[in-house]
Amino acid sequence: MFKALALFAATAYANSNADDTTGIFPGDDQWKSGTVSIDSFGDDIFYWMFQSRQDTYETDPLVLWLTGGPGCASEVALFYENGPYQFNEDSSLKVNPNSWNSVSNLLYVDQPIGTGFSKGGLHDAKSETEVAEDMAIMLRGFLEQNPEFAGRDFYITGESYAGHYVPAISHYLLNEGSDVNLNLKGMAIGNGLTDPYAQYPAYATFSYENGLISKKWEDVMVGGMKACQALIYESQQKGGKILDVAALEYCQILADTVIGNPLSPKFNVYDIRIPCDAPPLCYDFSQSDAFLNRDDVQAVLGISGRKWVECDTMVHTYLLGDWMTNLMPQVADMLDNNDVEVLVYSGDKDWICNWRGGEAWTEATKWGSKADFNSAEYNDWLVNGTAAGSMRQYGNLHFLRVFDAGHMVPMDQPENALAMLTRFIANDWNLSGEETTEFTQ
């Protein structure tokens, strides 16, 4: 009932680039920020939307980006991956030529409630059902504030724990939330956790293939992962946070034998090629911490007085019982019953959500064309005439191994990631020729 009330009060204050009178943000990107009330407890969801840089912005699709965690803010991606701005060494900003708003209207959202600039607390989400319900409310409010996007083609993208969020929200919008006036055309999951039962055993495979463990220890892990899968199965069949957390603890402890102390791992778990310089996230995002907590920046964004953190501990803790939830059935249902493109992409140097796990869960997906997908061969994905990855696809399901990228593909391969998005929203899956990345600006 409380969240139903939010439908009548969704519109909140919104700011825009016109409020940046001192030139904090460089370039000429047009943007709008705002919040949408989610419930009667004062919780809300913050968004930051960037207009497409193309002349066709009035008809270009709306692309939603969700960072994972759970509990990590989408501004991390905005400044370090696929957004319009990047940090200079002196913490001033520069324009990112490979921003995803080069070809789309790009919407960053801090969710679940309590993440980033969004207000939350005692009523933070505990399940993907709550996550999806809240996002539907947010999108209704967003359309009230930005009616020009009503009926627009819509794509939901994200990485890491968004492997839970993206299918849950997409499935909800196609069913219970079908009143949200957006035309969902596709969903993309980057290095995501979607089907833990299928993905956890891949830690053994990937770690051995990349010289991180011995053959003897791979054999030990393969045996241990059978017990891990049994615990996951039990938690999924019977439910309950106790079983979920027990499965998570056992499976994660086994996986972590590869990296040693998780607080000081042997390598960067998000990119096995480099050391973990700033545990536990391994990357130094302190520039965003300082920048987004500046009074002048918050005033321009219209959220003065809020505390921004990269990843919120309470949001993370509330969703621990959700970790082992399998979202593969939702993906299968959409593949069988909706005309929605599903892109699963994985940087092949990531350990934490490695490409072998992505391969495993897409192969395990129980949809009508499972056999056809699994028998399909990999083909080179070309960007500017060079193989940038390898793709297996059949029907509306596409699995892409991205070469030489870690967990955050747009950070490691920005030009190739933009080419991937361009292909995705153009629904162009013909790999026989060179991919083009021409924009109309």
C-alpha positions in Angstrom: 0.0 0.0 0.0 2.8 2.4 0.9 4.4 2.1 -2.5 1.1 2.5 -4.3 0.9 6.0 -2.7 4.1 6.9 -4.3 2.4 6.7 -7.7 0.5 9.8 -6.9 3.5 11.8 -5.7 6.3 10.5 -7.9 7.3 13.9 -9.4 10.1 15.5 -7.5 12.5 18.3 -8.1 14.8 18.1 -11.1 17.9 20.0 -12.2 19.7 20.3 -15.5 22.9 21.3 -17.1 21.5 24.9 -17.1 22.0 24.9 -13.4 25.8 24.5 -13.9 26.5 28.2 -14.0 30.2 27.9 -13.0 31.2 25.3 -15.6 31.9 22.3 -13.4 30.9 20.0 -16.2 32.8 20.4 -19.5 31.6 20.1 -23.0 28.0 20.7 -24.3 26.2 17.5 -23.1 22.6 18.2 -22.2 21.6 16.4 -18.9 18.9 16.3 -16.3 19.0 15.0 -12.8 16.2 14.3 -10.4 14.7 12.0 -7.7 11.5 10.0 -7.7 9.6 9.2 -4.5 9.3 5.4 -3.9 7.3 5.0 -0.7 5.7 6.9 2.1 8.8 6.6 4.3 10.8 9.2 2.4 12.8 6.8 0.3 13.6 7.9 -3.2 15.7 7.0 -6.3 18.1 9.4 -7.9 18.6 9.5 -11.6 21.0 11.4 -14.0 20.0 11.4 -17.7 22.2 12.5 -20.6 20.7 13.4 -23.9 22.0 11.7 -27.0 24.8 13.5 -28.7 23.2 12.7 -32.1 21.0 15.1 -34.0 18.3 12.3 -33.7 18.1 12.6 -29.9 14.4 13.1 -30.0 13.9 9.6 -31.4 17.1 7.9 -30.2 16.4 5.1 -27.7 16.6 5.4 -23.9 19.4 3.2 -22.4 19.3 2.5 -18.7 22.5 1.6 -16.9 22.6 -0.2 -13.6 25.8 -0.8 -11.6 25.9 -3.9 -9.4 27.3 -4.5 -5.9 24.7 -5.0 -4.7 24.6 -1.4 -3.4 27.2 0.3 -5.7 26.3 3.6 -7.3 25.9 4.0 -11.0 28.0 7.2 -11.0 31.0 4.8 -10.7 30.2 3.7 -14.3 29.4 7.3 -15.3 32.9 8.6 -14.5 35.0 5.5 -15.0 33.3 3.5 -17.7 30.7 4.6 -20.2 29.5 8.1 -19.2 30.1 11.5 -20.7 32.7 12.6 -18.2 36.1 11.3 -17.0 38.5 12.6 -14.4 41.8 14.3 -15.2 44.7 13.8 -12.8 43.9 17.0 -11.0 40.3 15.8 -10.5 38.8 18.2 -13.0 36.6 16.7 -15.7 37.1 16.0 -19.3 34.7 14.8 -22.0 34.6 11.0 -22.8 34.4 10.6 -26.6 33.2 7.0 -26.2 30.3 7.8 -23.9 27.3 5.6 -24.5 25.2 8.8 -25.0 27.1 9.0 -28.4 24.3 6.8 -29.8 21.5 6.9 -27.1 19.8 8.9 -24.4 21.6 7.5 -21.4 20.0 7.1 -18.0 22.0 6.3 -14.8 20.0 5.3 -11.8 21.2 4.7 -8.2 19.2 1.7 -7.1 18.1 -0.1 -5.0 17.0 2.6 -2.6 19.8 3.6 -0.3 22.4 3.3 -3.1 24.5 6.3 -4.1 22.4 9.5 -3.9 19.2 7.6 -3.4 17.5 7.7 0.1 16.9 4.4 1.9 17.4 2.7 5.2 15.2 0.4 7.1 13.0 -0.4 4.1 15.8 -1.3 1.7 15.1 -4.0 -0.8 15.5 -7.6 0.3 14.6 -9.4 -3.0 14.6 -8.9 -6.7 10.8 -8.6 -6.6 11.2 -5.5 -4.4 14.0 -4.2 -6.7 11.8 -4.6 -9.7 8.7 -3.0 -8.1 10.7 0.0 -7.0 12.3 0.5 -10.4 8.8 0.4 -12.0 7.8 3.2 -9.7 10.9 5.1 -10.5 10.3 4.8 -14.3 6.7 6.0 -13.9 8.0 9.0 -12.1 10.8 9.5 -14.6 8.2 9.6 -17.4 6.1 12.1 -15.5 9.2 14.4 -15.3 10.3 13.6 -18.8 7.2 12.9 -20.9 9.1 13.1 -24.1 10.4 9.6 -23.5 6.9 8.0 -23.3 6.7 5.1 -25.7 10.4 5.4 -26.6 12.4 2.3 -27.4 14.1 1.2 -24.2 17.1 -0.9 -23.3 18.2 -2.1 -19.8 21.9 -2.6 -19.3 24.2 -3.2 -16.4 27.1 -5.2 -15.0 28.1 -7.5 -12.1 25.2 -7.9 -9.6 23.0 -6.2 -12.2 23.0 -9.8 -13.6 20.2 -10.1 -11.1 18.7 -6.6 -11.5 18.5 -6.5 -15.3 16.4 -9.7 -15.8 14.3 -9.1 -12.8 13.3 -5.5 -13.9 12.9 -6.5 -17.6 10.6 -9.4 -16.7 8.6 -7.3 -14.4 8.1 -4.5 -16.9 6.9 -7.1 -19.5 4.4 -8.5 -17.1 3.2 -6.9 -13.8 4.6 -3.5 -14.8 3.4 -3.4 -18.4 1.7 0.0 -17.7 5.1 1.7 -17.7 5.0 3.4 -21.1 8.4 2.4 -22.5 9.0 0.0 -25.4 11.4 -2.6 -24.0 13.5 -3.8 -26.9 16.5 -5.5 -25.2 18.5 -6.2 -22.1 22.3 -6.5 -21.8 24.3 -8.0 -18.9 28.0 -7.4 -18.6 30.1 -9.8 -16.5 27.0 -10.5 -14.4 25.9 -12.9 -11.7 22.6 -14.4 -13.0 22.6 -18.1 -12.4 24.8 -19.0 -9.4 24.3 -22.8 -9.8 25.7 -22.7 -13.3 28.3 -20.1 -12.7 30.2 -21.0 -9.5 31.8 -24.2 -10.9 33.4 -22.0 -13.6 35.8 -20.6 -11.0 37.7 -23.9 -11.2 37.7 -23.9 -15.0 38.7 -20.3 -15.5 41.3 -20.3 -12.7 43.1 -23.4 -14.1 42.9 -22.2 -17.7 44.6 -18.9 -16.7 47.3 -20.4 -14.6 46.0 -19.2 -11.3 45.8 -22.7 -9.8 47.4 -26.1 -10.3 45.6 -29.1 -12.0 45.5 -30.8 -8.6 43.7 -27.9 -7.0 41.3 -27.6 -10.0 40.3 -31.2 -9.2 39.8 -30.3 -5.6 37.6 -27.3 -6.6 35.6 -29.4 -9.1 34.7 -31.8 -6.3 34.0 -29.0 -3.8 31.8 -27.2 -6.3 29.4 -30.2 -6.5 28.7 -29.6 -2.8 28.4 -25.8 -3.5 25.8 -26.6 -6.2 23.9 -28.9 -3.8 23.7 -26.0 -1.2 22.6 -23.6 -3.9 19.9 -26.0 -5.1 18.7 -26.5 -1.5 18.5 -22.8 -0.9 16.6 -22.2 -4.2 14.1 -25.0 -3.5 13.4 -24.2 0.1 14.2 -20.6 0.3 15.0 -18.6 3.4 17.9 -16.3 4.2 19.7 -18.9 6.4 20.1 -21.4 3.6 21.0 -18.6 1.1 23.7 -17.3 3.3 25.0 -20.7 4.1 25.3 -21.5 0.4 27.0 -18.2 -0.3 29.5 -18.6 2.5 30.6 -22.1 1.5 30.7 -21.4 -2.2 32.6 -18.2 -1.8 35.1 -19.6 0.7 35.9 -22.3 -1.9 36.2 -19.9 -4.7 38.4 -17.6 -2.6 41.0 -20.3 -2.2 42.2 -19.1 -5.6 42.9 -15.5 -4.4 44.0 -16.0 -0.8 42.9 -13.4 1.6 39.9 -11.6 0.0 40.9 -8.4 1.8 44.3 -8.6 0.1 44.0 -10.9 -2.9 46.9 -12.3 -4.9 45.6 -10.4 -8.0 42.9 -8.0 -9.0 39.8 -10.1 -9.0 38.3 -7.8 -11.6 41.3 -8.1 -14.0 43.7 -10.9 -13.5 46.4 -9.1 -15.4 47.0 -6.5 -12.7 47.5 -6.3 -8.9 44.7 -5.3 -6.5 46.1 -1.8 -5.6 43.1 -0.6 -3.5 41.3 -3.5 -1.8 38.5 -4.6 -1.7 37.4 -2.9 -5.0 41.0 -3.0 -6.3 40.5 0.3 -8.0 41.0 3.8 -6.6 37.7 5.7 -7.1 38.5 8.3 -4.5 38.2 11.1 -7.1 34.5 10.4 -7.4 34.1 10.3 -3.6 35.5 13.8 -3.3 33.8 15.2 -6.3 30.3 13.9 -5.7 30.4 15.1 -2.0 31.4 18.6 -3.0 28.7 21.2 -2.0 28.8 22.9 -5.3 28.4 19.7 -7.3 25.5 18.6 -5.2 23.8 22.0 -5.5 24.1 21.7 -9.3 22.6 18.2 -9.2 19.8 19.3 -6.9 20.6 16.9 -4.1 22.4 19.1 -1.5 23.2 17.6 1.9 23.3 13.9 0.8 26.3 11.6 1.5 27.5 9.7 -1.6 29.4 6.5 -1.2 30.6 4.1 -4.0 29.0 1.1 -2.4 26.5 1.1 0.5 27.0 -1.6 3.1 23.4 -1.7 4.3 22.0 -2.2 0.8 24.5 -5.0 0.3 23.6 -6.6 3.6 19.9 -6.5 3.0 20.3 -8.4 -0.3 22.6 -11.2 1.0 19.6 -13.5 1.1 19.1 -12.7 -2.6 22.6 -13.6 -3.8 21.8 -17.2 -4.8 18.5 -16.3 -6.5 18.5 -17.8 -10.0 17.3 -15.3 -12.6 17.8 -17.6 -15.6 14.1 -18.7 -15.6 13.1 -15.0 -16.2 15.5 -14.8 -19.1 14.2 -18.0 -20.6 10.6 -16.8 -20.2 11.4 -13.6 -22.0 13.3 -15.4 -24.8 10.3 -17.7 -25.4 7.4 -15.3 -24.9 8.7 -11.8 -25.8 10.5 -10.2 -28.7 13.4 -9.0 -26.6 17.1 -9.1 -27.5 19.3 -10.6 -24.7 23.0 -9.7 -24.9 25.3 -11.3 -22.3 28.8 -10.0 -22.6 31.9 -10.9 -20.6 35.4 -9.4 -20.5 37.7 -12.4 -20.6 40.2 -11.1 -18.0 37.7 -10.8 -15.2 37.8 -13.5 -12.4 34.9 -12.6 -10.1 32.2 -13.0 -12.8 34.3 -14.7 -15.4 33.4 -15.4 -19.0 33.4 -19.2 -18.5 30.6 -18.6 -16.0 28.7 -16.4 -18.5 29.1 -19.1 -21.1 27.9 -21.8 -18.6 24.7 -20.0 -17.6 23.7 -19.1 -21.2 24.2 -22.7 -22.1 22.1 -23.8 -19.1 19.2 -21.4 -20.0 16.1 -23.5 -20.4 14.4 -21.9 -23.4 12.9 -23.4 -26.5 16.0 -22.9 -28.6 18.5 -24.1 -26.0 19.9 -26.9 -28.2 20.3 -24.7 -31.2 22.1 -22.0 -29.2 24.4 -24.5 -27.6 25.3 -26.1 -30.9 26.0 -22.7 -32.5 29.7 -22.0 -33.2 31.6 -18.9 -32.0 32.3 -16.3 -34.6 34.7 -13.3 -34.5 33.2 -10.0 -33.5 35.0 -7.3 -35.5 35.5 -3.7 -34.6 37.3 -1.6 -37.2 38.4 -4.8 -38.9 40.0 -6.3 -35.9 38.7 -9.2 -33.8 37.5 -7.6 -30.6 35.7 -10.7 -29.2 33.9 -13.9 -30.0 30.2 -14.4 -30.2 27.8 -17.3 -30.0 24.2 -16.6 -30.8 20.9 -18.0 -31.9 17.6 -16.3 -32.1 17.4 -13.5 -29.6 20.2 -14.8 -27.3 23.7 -13.5 -27.9 26.8 -14.3 -25.8 29.9 -12.2 -26.4 33.4 -12.9 -25.0 35.1 -9.5 -25.1 38.9 -9.8 -25.6 41.3 -8.1 -23.3 38.8 -6.6 -20.9 38.2 -7.2 -17.2 35.0 -6.9 -15.2 34.3 -3.3 -16.4 34.4 -3.7 -20.2 33.6 -0.1 -21.0 36.6 1.0 -18.9 39.1 -1.4 -20.4 37.8 -1.4 -24.0 35.8 1.9 -24.4 35.7 2.1 -28.2 34.8 -1.6 -28.5 32.1 -1.3 -25.8 30.5 1.6 -27.7 30.6 -0.4 -30.9 28.9 -3.2 -28.9 26.1 -0.9 -27.8 25.7 0.5 -31.3 25.2 -3.0 -32.6 22.8 -3.9 -29.8 20.4 -1.0 -30.2 20.6 -1.3 -34.0 19.6 -5.0 -33.6 22.5 -5.8 -36.0 23.8 -9.3 -35.3 25.4 -10.0 -38.7 29.0 -10.9 -38.0 30.0 -11.5 -41.6 31.2 -8.0 -42.2 33.0 -5.3 -40.3 31.1 -3.5 -37.7 30.6 0.2 -38.2 30.6 2.9 -35.5 29.5 5.9 -37.5 27.4 8.5 -35.6 25.3 11.4 -36.8 26.2 14.4 -34.8 
